[in-house]
């Protein structure tokens, strides 16, 4: 046999061994985990997942394999949990076991392991971001500040990237995709710019820090860093401060502003709902003062509308990834420590047992027969358990105050026929993003 033939045979044997090892590992892992579609070597279940509507394709698999099943992203197993009962059992009843932070390469690319007539997109983005800025930086920015607007644009680009096919490919094949040129390079560049922005504010805070009088989140973190200087295992490091500040900034901006944008779009489509909210605002608040949080308990219909908006838009349908913190028994299956878990929030917010006719927008589902607000345990847009959203309280406050302030002063008018408004998301991957639209705000005459 000549040299070329020997090299070719060696390559074939090596490839065969790799395929055999991959299949063996996959079969061995699946023997412990719940059943699911059979994965292909290297590819996993990529052919069964629709990159343009990832949520729908995962829920379709759930119809065949049940509320607990396994899919493979490349050779990596991923435990999928569907439905209110299943997700609650994992995140609440077995909270310690399922409280680990799941590993998704696309998030690691951004965070490095430390923990997006007028288009309302950036109007709400600027407004909502300034709320979190006052908490994190202790200051607010002028709405025309070019540096501020540029930063918001970067966040919006990165948020949209999380929904892209390229991001899903990166999650499935990080070793192959990450070294290649592509849109993920722009994401990395955006993160570097954002980190420089944050570092400038951290430097200013350090120069003027008064440990006895913290002004904001950054000050509190810096004070804790000083207290932990002798602790080699401390999590209070400068790198963590930068990334935690960025995470708070992004999470506190994009999700709330997208909910507001989507919510007004829903009200344009349902003017009878907007009219009822107007009447409740006029009755409880009037026009002589701005809304306050004390008003919410007296405004059950408005509260129900905001809850139904959050349920209906299902903004983070697949939740953030979790992982199992130790070898765990769940519903008769053995889940190895470190297994990534996707508790599908979409399956809870659309659970037929908890929400009749879930595809319909209906605020009445959050009201009892007397018109009082009615809670529902399956309302989990902020997730549940030990890793539920840190900013839930702030987000609820913002949504109520923004919606009521807008509707106290304006009537919404669609830029076209409201019947033609399409409420299905433009993008459905990591998040649900509304389609582009414009609206007019008509001052209310009383």
BAKOL-914416 format. One record per residue (C-alpha): residue number from 1; residue in one letter; x, y, z. Coordinates in nm, 3 decimals. Layout:
% BAKOL-914416
(NUM, "A", (X, Y, Z))
...
***
This chain:
% BAKOL-914416
(1, "X", (0.000, 0.000, 0.000))
(2, "X", (0.143, 0.339, -0.096))
(3, "X", (0.174, 0.631, 0.146))
(4, "X", (-0.135, 0.811, 0.011))
(5, "X", (-0.350, 0.501, 0.052))
(6, "X", (-0.224, 0.453, 0.407))
(7, "X", (-0.307, 0.811, 0.502))
(8, "X", (-0.655, 0.778, 0.351))
(9, "X", (-0.718, 0.452, 0.539))
(10, "X", (-0.598, 0.611, 0.864))
(11, "X", (-0.837, 0.903, 0.815))
(12, "X", (-1.128, 0.666, 0.746))
(13, "X", (-1.047, 0.457, 1.055))
(14, "X", (-1.013, 0.771, 1.269))
(15, "X", (-1.345, 0.911, 1.146))
(16, "X", (-1.515, 0.574, 1.202))
(17, "X", (-1.382, 0.563, 1.558))
(18, "X", (-1.503, 0.917, 1.626))
(19, "X", (-1.849, 0.832, 1.494))
(20, "X", (-1.856, 0.515, 1.703))
(21, "X", (-1.750, 0.700, 2.019))
(22, "X", (-2.005, 0.976, 1.960))
(23, "X", (-2.288, 0.729, 1.903))
(24, "X", (-2.181, 0.522, 2.205))
(25, "X", (-2.169, 0.827, 2.431))
(26, "X", (-2.504, 0.946, 2.304))
(27, "X", (-2.665, 0.604, 2.356))
(28, "X", (-2.507, 0.572, 2.702))
(29, "X", (-2.635, 0.916, 2.803))
(30, "X", (-2.981, 0.851, 2.661))
(31, "X", (-3.003, 0.529, 2.863))
(32, "X", (-3.013, 0.743, 3.180))
(33, "X", (-3.215, 1.033, 3.045))
(34, "X", (-3.578, 1.049, 2.929))
(35, "X", (-3.648, 0.930, 2.573))
(36, "X", (-3.649, 1.161, 2.275))
(37, "X", (-3.576, 1.169, 1.903))
(38, "X", (-3.273, 0.962, 1.802))
(39, "X", (-2.978, 1.198, 1.745))
(40, "X", (-2.747, 1.181, 1.448))
(41, "X", (-2.370, 1.162, 1.510))
(42, "X", (-2.226, 1.514, 1.553))
(43, "X", (-2.552, 1.678, 1.437))
(44, "X", (-2.774, 1.563, 1.721))
(45, "X", (-3.139, 1.654, 1.650))
(46, "X", (-3.065, 1.955, 1.432))
(47, "X", (-3.281, 1.822, 1.148))
(48, "X", (-3.589, 1.801, 1.375))
(49, "X", (-3.559, 2.162, 1.496))
(50, "X", (-3.683, 2.456, 1.290))
(51, "X", (-3.438, 2.743, 1.337))
(52, "X", (-3.707, 2.994, 1.235))
(53, "X", (-3.956, 2.871, 1.492))
(54, "X", (-3.759, 2.681, 1.753))
(55, "X", (-4.034, 2.693, 2.016))
(56, "X", (-4.297, 2.541, 1.788))
(57, "X", (-4.070, 2.257, 1.679))
(58, "X", (-3.975, 2.173, 2.039))
(59, "X", (-4.341, 2.172, 2.147))
(60, "X", (-4.417, 1.949, 1.846))
(61, "X", (-4.164, 1.696, 1.977))
(62, "X", (-4.335, 1.721, 2.315))
(63, "X", (-4.660, 1.601, 2.157))
(64, "X", (-4.481, 1.276, 2.068))
(65, "X", (-4.246, 1.225, 2.362))
(66, "X", (-4.442, 1.378, 2.649))
(67, "X", (-4.371, 1.652, 2.901))
(68, "X", (-4.016, 1.533, 2.981))
(69, "X", (-3.786, 1.438, 2.697))
(70, "X", (-3.430, 1.472, 2.572))
(71, "X", (-3.295, 1.637, 2.261))
(72, "X", (-2.933, 1.668, 2.154))
(73, "X", (-2.758, 1.987, 2.049))
(74, "X", (-2.466, 1.838, 1.863))
(75, "X", (-2.354, 1.558, 2.095))
(76, "X", (-2.473, 1.742, 2.408))
(77, "X", (-2.798, 1.621, 2.570))
(78, "X", (-3.059, 1.878, 2.669))
(79, "X", (-3.344, 1.794, 2.904))
(80, "X", (-3.671, 1.959, 2.796))
(81, "X", (-3.954, 2.022, 3.045))
(82, "X", (-4.302, 2.114, 2.920))
(83, "X", (-4.626, 2.209, 3.091))
(84, "X", (-4.713, 2.375, 3.420))
(85, "X", (-4.698, 2.062, 3.639))
(86, "X", (-4.361, 1.949, 3.504))
(87, "X", (-4.190, 2.288, 3.514))
(88, "X", (-4.324, 2.360, 3.865))
(89, "X", (-4.206, 2.021, 3.991))
(90, "X", (-3.854, 2.091, 3.866))
(91, "X", (-3.807, 2.462, 3.937))
(92, "X", (-4.009, 2.488, 4.259))
(93, "X", (-4.050, 2.144, 4.421))
(94, "X", (-3.692, 2.038, 4.334))
(95, "X", (-3.550, 2.389, 4.323))
(96, "X", (-3.205, 2.300, 4.460))
(97, "X", (-3.151, 2.026, 4.202))
(98, "X", (-3.249, 2.241, 3.903))
(99, "X", (-3.099, 2.575, 4.009))
(100, "X", (-2.771, 2.544, 3.818))
(101, "X", (-2.688, 2.784, 3.540))
(102, "X", (-2.707, 2.609, 3.205))
(103, "X", (-2.426, 2.636, 2.953))
(104, "X", (-2.521, 2.790, 2.620))
(105, "X", (-2.224, 2.893, 2.403))
(106, "X", (-2.406, 3.197, 2.264))
(107, "X", (-2.446, 3.340, 2.617))
(108, "X", (-2.084, 3.259, 2.700))
(109, "X", (-1.980, 3.450, 2.389))
(110, "X", (-2.143, 3.760, 2.536))
(111, "X", (-2.082, 3.720, 2.910))
(112, "X", (-1.752, 3.526, 2.906))
(113, "X", (-1.884, 3.320, 3.197))
(114, "X", (-1.973, 3.618, 3.422))
(115, "X", (-2.293, 3.672, 3.508))
(116, "X", (-3.333, 4.445, 2.144))
(117, "X", (-4.676, 5.790, 1.309))
(118, "X", (-4.339, 5.652, 1.490))
(119, "X", (-4.161, 5.333, 1.554))
(120, "X", (-4.180, 5.287, 1.934))
(121, "X", (-3.874, 5.063, 1.952))
(122, "X", (-3.614, 5.318, 2.059))
(123, "X", (-3.857, 5.550, 2.232))
(124, "X", (-3.931, 5.277, 2.485))
(125, "X", (-3.570, 5.159, 2.482))
(126, "X", (-3.441, 5.501, 2.586))
(127, "X", (-3.707, 5.544, 2.852))
(128, "X", (-3.679, 5.201, 3.012))
(129, "X", (-3.300, 5.200, 3.000))
(130, "X", (-3.290, 5.523, 3.199))
(131, "X", (-3.474, 5.351, 3.483))
(132, "X", (-3.207, 5.085, 3.517))
(133, "X", (-2.936, 5.349, 3.464))
(134, "X", (-3.055, 5.533, 3.774))
(135, "X", (-3.026, 5.208, 3.973))
(136, "X", (-2.692, 5.092, 3.835))
(137, "X", (-2.505, 5.414, 3.752))
(138, "X", (-2.688, 5.656, 3.980))
(139, "X", (-2.764, 5.884, 3.685))
(140, "X", (-2.993, 5.928, 3.385))
(141, "X", (-2.895, 6.014, 3.029))
(142, "X", (-3.030, 6.276, 2.795))
(143, "X", (-3.245, 6.111, 2.529))
(144, "X", (-3.035, 6.271, 2.258))
(145, "X", (-2.700, 6.165, 2.409))
(146, "X", (-2.523, 6.004, 2.111))
(147, "X", (-2.310, 5.774, 2.326))
(148, "X", (-2.618, 5.653, 2.511))
(149, "X", (-2.815, 5.594, 2.191))
(150, "X", (-2.522, 5.411, 2.038))
(151, "X", (-2.507, 5.179, 2.340))
(152, "X", (-2.878, 5.101, 2.315))
(153, "X", (-2.832, 5.022, 1.947))
(154, "X", (-2.559, 4.771, 2.037))
(155, "X", (-2.784, 4.602, 2.292))
(156, "X", (-3.068, 4.581, 2.041))
(157, "X", (-2.838, 4.423, 1.782))
(158, "X", (-2.714, 4.163, 2.029))
(159, "X", (-3.067, 4.085, 2.150))
(160, "X", (-3.183, 4.025, 1.793))
(161, "X", (-2.876, 3.810, 1.729))
(162, "X", (-2.988, 3.575, 2.007))
(163, "X", (-3.293, 3.493, 1.790))
(164, "X", (-3.098, 3.431, 1.472))
(165, "X", (-3.022, 3.105, 1.297))
(166, "X", (-2.654, 3.182, 1.338))
(167, "X", (-2.691, 3.195, 1.718))
(168, "X", (-2.862, 2.855, 1.713))
(169, "X", (-2.580, 2.713, 1.502))
(170, "X", (-2.331, 2.856, 1.751))
(171, "X", (-2.515, 2.683, 2.036))
(172, "X", (-2.517, 2.352, 1.849))
(173, "X", (-2.162, 2.356, 1.710))
(174, "X", (-1.958, 2.608, 1.914))
(175, "X", (-1.623, 2.450, 1.829))
(176, "X", (-1.691, 2.483, 1.457))
(177, "X", (-1.878, 2.814, 1.438))
(178, "X", (-1.693, 3.029, 1.690))
(179, "X", (-1.358, 3.046, 1.497))
(180, "X", (-1.536, 3.130, 1.170))
(181, "X", (-1.618, 3.481, 1.046))
(182, "X", (-1.982, 3.574, 1.088))
(183, "X", (-2.231, 3.794, 1.276))
(184, "X", (-2.112, 3.660, 1.613))
(185, "X", (-1.795, 3.862, 1.556))
(186, "X", (-2.007, 4.179, 1.557))
(187, "X", (-2.162, 4.066, 1.885))
(188, "X", (-1.818, 4.031, 2.041))
(189, "X", (-1.722, 4.375, 1.913))
(190, "X", (-2.042, 4.522, 2.057))
(191, "X", (-1.969, 4.367, 2.396))
(192, "X", (-1.620, 4.521, 2.400))
(193, "X", (-1.766, 4.866, 2.332))
(194, "X", (-2.027, 4.821, 2.605))
(195, "X", (-1.763, 4.703, 2.853))
(196, "X", (-1.555, 5.015, 2.788))
(197, "X", (-1.863, 5.227, 2.859))
(198, "X", (-1.919, 5.050, 3.192))
(199, "X", (-1.551, 5.061, 3.290))
(200, "X", (-1.547, 5.439, 3.252))
(201, "X", (-1.830, 5.470, 3.505))
(202, "X", (-1.665, 5.223, 3.742))
(203, "X", (-1.346, 5.429, 3.731))
(204, "X", (-1.541, 5.748, 3.812))
(205, "X", (-1.720, 5.573, 4.098))
(206, "X", (-1.393, 5.448, 4.246))
(207, "X", (-1.249, 5.799, 4.245))
(208, "X", (-1.547, 5.942, 4.436))
(209, "X", (-1.652, 5.641, 4.646))
(210, "X", (-1.781, 5.707, 4.998))
(211, "X", (-1.818, 5.367, 5.172))
(212, "X", (-2.061, 5.515, 5.421))
(213, "X", (-2.289, 5.659, 5.155))
(214, "X", (-2.337, 5.426, 4.853))
(215, "X", (-2.514, 5.596, 4.564))
(216, "X", (-2.606, 5.301, 4.342))
(217, "X", (-2.536, 4.939, 4.252))
(218, "X", (-2.179, 5.004, 4.140))
(219, "X", (-2.094, 5.173, 4.471))
(220, "X", (-2.243, 4.881, 4.667))
(221, "X", (-2.041, 4.632, 4.464))
(222, "X", (-1.717, 4.831, 4.505))
(223, "X", (-1.769, 4.847, 4.882))
(224, "X", (-1.820, 4.470, 4.893))
(225, "X", (-1.502, 4.426, 4.685))
(226, "X", (-1.308, 4.620, 4.951))
(227, "X", (-1.453, 4.403, 5.226))
(228, "X", (-1.363, 4.081, 5.041))
(229, "X", (-1.003, 4.164, 4.948))
(230, "X", (-0.866, 3.889, 5.174))
(231, "X", (-1.108, 3.624, 5.048))
(232, "X", (-0.943, 3.423, 4.764))
(233, "X", (-1.279, 3.268, 4.667))
(234, "X", (-1.472, 3.593, 4.646))
(235, "X", (-1.711, 3.653, 4.357))
(236, "X", (-1.674, 4.029, 4.404))
(237, "X", (-1.413, 4.101, 4.138))
(238, "X", (-1.377, 4.382, 3.887))
(239, "X", (-1.458, 4.149, 3.596))
(240, "X", (-1.773, 4.033, 3.769))
(241, "X", (-1.873, 4.393, 3.836))
(242, "X", (-1.840, 4.481, 3.468))
(243, "X", (-2.039, 4.181, 3.344))
(244, "X", (-2.303, 4.196, 3.617))
(245, "X", (-2.361, 4.564, 3.541))
(246, "X", (-2.396, 4.486, 3.171))
(247, "X", (-2.633, 4.197, 3.244))
(248, "X", (-2.854, 4.419, 3.460))
(249, "X", (-2.848, 4.690, 3.195))
(250, "X", (-2.946, 4.459, 2.909))
(251, "X", (-3.197, 4.248, 3.102))
(252, "X", (-3.357, 4.558, 3.250))
(253, "X", (-3.392, 4.728, 2.914))
(254, "X", (-3.477, 4.493, 2.628))
(255, "X", (-3.739, 4.273, 2.794))
(256, "X", (-3.945, 4.558, 2.941))
(257, "X", (-3.923, 4.780, 2.633))
(258, "X", (-4.018, 4.487, 2.407))
(259, "X", (-4.317, 4.408, 2.631))
(260, "X", (-4.432, 4.770, 2.610))
(261, "X", (-4.392, 4.774, 2.233))
(262, "X", (-4.574, 4.445, 2.189))
(263, "X", (-4.842, 4.548, 2.439))
(264, "X", (-4.938, 4.866, 2.254))
(265, "X", (-4.953, 4.665, 1.933))
(266, "X", (-5.201, 4.427, 2.098))
(267, "X", (-5.414, 4.719, 2.218))
(268, "X", (-5.418, 4.863, 1.864))
(269, "X", (-5.561, 4.529, 1.752))
(270, "X", (-5.812, 4.525, 2.042))
(271, "X", (-5.949, 4.882, 2.079))
(272, "X", (-6.235, 4.763, 2.304))
(273, "X", (-5.974, 4.659, 2.561))
(274, "X", (-5.803, 4.997, 2.539))
(275, "X", (-6.139, 5.169, 2.594))
(276, "X", (-6.202, 4.974, 2.914))
(277, "X", (-5.855, 5.064, 3.044))
(278, "X", (-5.924, 5.431, 2.968))
(279, "X", (-6.245, 5.417, 3.172))
(280, "X", (-6.071, 5.255, 3.470))
(281, "X", (-5.788, 5.511, 3.458))
(282, "X", (-6.038, 5.797, 3.448))
(283, "X", (-6.232, 5.651, 3.741))
(284, "X", (-5.936, 5.572, 3.969))
(285, "X", (-5.665, 5.824, 3.873))
(286, "X", (-5.835, 6.100, 3.677))
(287, "X", (-5.630, 6.356, 3.487))
(288, "X", (-5.494, 6.583, 3.759))
(289, "X", (-5.212, 6.359, 3.882))
(290, "X", (-4.980, 6.092, 3.741))
(291, "X", (-5.035, 5.723, 3.819))
(292, "X", (-4.861, 5.563, 4.119))
(293, "X", (-4.813, 5.204, 4.230))
(294, "X", (-5.082, 5.237, 4.498))
(295, "X", (-5.334, 5.264, 4.212))
(296, "X", (-5.273, 4.911, 4.085))
(297, "X", (-5.472, 4.736, 4.359))
(298, "X", (-5.772, 4.954, 4.266))
(299, "X", (-5.742, 4.881, 3.892))
(300, "X", (-5.806, 4.508, 3.844))
(301, "X", (-5.891, 4.531, 3.474))
(302, "X", (-5.572, 4.720, 3.386))
(303, "X", (-5.371, 4.474, 3.596))
(304, "X", (-5.540, 4.186, 3.414))
(305, "X", (-5.460, 4.341, 3.075))
(306, "X", (-5.090, 4.375, 3.162))
(307, "X", (-5.078, 4.016, 3.289))
(308, "X", (-5.248, 3.890, 2.974))
(309, "X", (-5.008, 4.087, 2.755))
(310, "X", (-4.714, 3.919, 2.927))
(311, "X", (-4.875, 3.575, 2.902))
(312, "X", (-4.978, 3.621, 2.540))
(313, "X", (-4.647, 3.751, 2.404))
(314, "X", (-4.449, 3.486, 2.593))
(315, "X", (-4.134, 3.697, 2.560))
(316, "X", (-3.872, 3.439, 2.669))
(317, "X", (-4.043, 3.119, 2.551))
(318, "X", (-3.764, 2.871, 2.625))
(319, "X", (-3.655, 3.033, 2.952))
(320, "X", (-3.289, 3.085, 3.031))
(321, "X", (-3.096, 2.757, 3.041))
(322, "X", (-3.073, 2.576, 3.375))
(323, "X", (-2.857, 2.281, 3.472))
(324, "X", (-2.878, 2.002, 3.726))
(325, "X", (-2.657, 2.065, 4.030))
(326, "X", (-2.623, 1.698, 4.131))
(327, "X", (-2.730, 1.353, 4.015))
(328, "X", (-3.106, 1.380, 4.038))
(329, "X", (-3.405, 1.150, 4.010))
(330, "X", (-3.691, 1.320, 3.829))
(331, "X", (-4.012, 1.141, 3.733))
(332, "X", (-3.839, 0.806, 3.737))
(333, "X", (-3.541, 0.914, 3.526))
(334, "X", (-3.183, 0.958, 3.641))
(335, "X", (-3.054, 1.302, 3.540))
(336, "X", (-2.673, 1.326, 3.566))
(337, "X", (-2.514, 1.626, 3.733))
(338, "X", (-2.439, 1.904, 3.484))
(339, "X", (-2.715, 1.813, 3.238))
(340, "X", (-2.853, 2.127, 3.075))
(341, "X", (-3.226, 2.180, 3.118))
(342, "X", (-3.480, 2.385, 2.924))
(343, "X", (-3.798, 2.447, 3.129))
(344, "X", (-4.019, 2.565, 2.841))
(345, "X", (-4.210, 2.868, 2.976))
(346, "X", (-4.417, 2.882, 2.659))
(347, "X", (-4.569, 2.545, 2.743))
(348, "X", (-4.671, 2.677, 3.085))
(349, "X", (-4.813, 3.009, 2.964))
(350, "X", (-5.015, 2.815, 2.703))
(351, "X", (-5.106, 2.518, 2.922))
(352, "X", (-5.463, 2.421, 2.830))
(353, "X", (-5.535, 2.305, 3.185))
(354, "X", (-5.446, 2.648, 3.322))
(355, "X", (-5.545, 2.881, 3.038))
(356, "X", (-5.844, 2.789, 2.826))
(357, "X", (-5.807, 2.887, 2.460))
(358, "X", (-5.450, 3.009, 2.522))
(359, "X", (-5.392, 3.140, 2.168))
(360, "X", (-5.662, 3.403, 2.226))
(361, "X", (-5.587, 3.738, 2.392))
(362, "X", (-5.836, 3.757, 2.679))
(363, "X", (-5.775, 3.970, 2.993))
(364, "X", (-6.091, 3.822, 3.152))
(365, "X", (-5.894, 3.507, 3.238))
(366, "X", (-5.728, 3.709, 3.516))
(367, "X", (-6.060, 3.832, 3.662))
(368, "X", (-6.315, 3.651, 3.876))
(369, "X", (-6.693, 3.673, 3.844))
(370, "X", (-6.694, 3.989, 4.055))
(371, "X", (-6.437, 4.166, 3.838))
(372, "X", (-6.161, 4.130, 4.099))
(373, "X", (-5.809, 4.036, 3.994))
(374, "X", (-5.750, 3.660, 4.001))
(375, "X", (-5.403, 3.508, 4.030))
(376, "X", (-5.296, 3.206, 3.828))
(377, "X", (-5.003, 2.987, 3.939))
(378, "X", (-4.912, 2.921, 3.576))
(379, "X", (-4.836, 3.289, 3.513))
(380, "X", (-4.457, 3.253, 3.500))
(381, "X", (-4.313, 3.504, 3.249))
(382, "X", (-4.036, 3.570, 3.505))
(383, "X", (-3.976, 3.194, 3.548))
(384, "X", (-3.998, 3.028, 3.890))
(385, "X", (-3.784, 2.880, 4.164))
(386, "X", (-3.437, 2.988, 4.271))
(387, "X", (-3.339, 3.134, 3.935))
(388, "X", (-3.648, 3.340, 3.866))
(389, "X", (-3.590, 3.689, 3.728))
(390, "X", (-3.404, 3.915, 3.972))
(391, "X", (-3.579, 4.223, 3.837))
(392, "X", (-3.938, 4.098, 3.854))
(393, "X", (-4.052, 4.361, 4.104))
(394, "X", (-3.894, 4.647, 3.910))
(395, "X", (-4.032, 4.518, 3.579))
(396, "X", (-4.387, 4.489, 3.716))
(397, "X", (-4.367, 4.844, 3.847))
(398, "X", (-4.235, 4.979, 3.517))
(399, "X", (-4.498, 4.804, 3.307))
(400, "X", (-4.786, 4.934, 3.519))
(401, "X", (-4.659, 5.291, 3.535))
(402, "X", (-4.562, 5.315, 3.168))
(403, "X", (-4.886, 5.164, 3.037))
(404, "X", (-5.113, 5.371, 3.261))
(405, "X", (-4.923, 5.696, 3.199))
(406, "X", (-4.943, 5.650, 2.822))
(407, "X", (-5.311, 5.558, 2.825))
(408, "X", (-5.400, 5.831, 3.075))
(409, "X", (-5.282, 6.090, 2.826))
(410, "X", (-5.324, 5.936, 2.481))
(411, "X", (-5.551, 5.729, 2.261))
(412, "X", (-5.370, 5.482, 2.038))
(413, "X", (-5.427, 5.497, 1.664))
(414, "X", (-5.299, 5.240, 1.418))
(415, "X", (-5.113, 5.356, 1.109))
(416, "X", (-5.349, 5.161, 0.885))
(417, "X", (-5.633, 4.913, 0.935))
(418, "X", (-5.609, 4.754, 1.287))
(419, "X", (-5.758, 4.434, 1.145))
(420, "X", (-5.443, 4.388, 0.938))
(421, "X", (-5.212, 4.390, 1.242))
(422, "X", (-5.027, 4.059, 1.266))
(423, "X", (-4.956, 3.968, 1.630))
(424, "X", (-4.744, 3.664, 1.551))
(425, "X", (-4.379, 3.735, 1.640))
(426, "X", (-4.134, 3.848, 1.376))
(427, "X", (-3.866, 3.634, 1.540))
(428, "X", (-3.913, 3.325, 1.754))
(429, "X", (-3.600, 3.180, 1.907))
(430, "X", (-3.449, 3.290, 2.235))
(431, "X", (-3.723, 3.553, 2.255))
(432, "X", (-4.041, 3.659, 2.080))
(433, "X", (-4.004, 3.995, 1.907))
(434, "X", (-4.301, 4.183, 1.759))
(435, "X", (-4.321, 4.277, 1.395))
(436, "X", (-4.230, 4.631, 1.295))
(437, "X", (-4.517, 4.875, 1.316))
(438, "X", (-4.595, 5.242, 1.360))
(439, "X", (-4.864, 5.411, 1.566))
(440, "X", (-4.999, 5.753, 1.645))
(441, "X", (-5.061, 5.887, 1.994))
(442, "X", (-5.366, 6.115, 1.993))
(443, "X", (-5.398, 6.343, 2.301))
(444, "X", (-5.713, 6.256, 2.493))
(445, "X", (-5.982, 6.525, 2.518))
(446, "X", (-6.203, 6.493, 2.824))
***
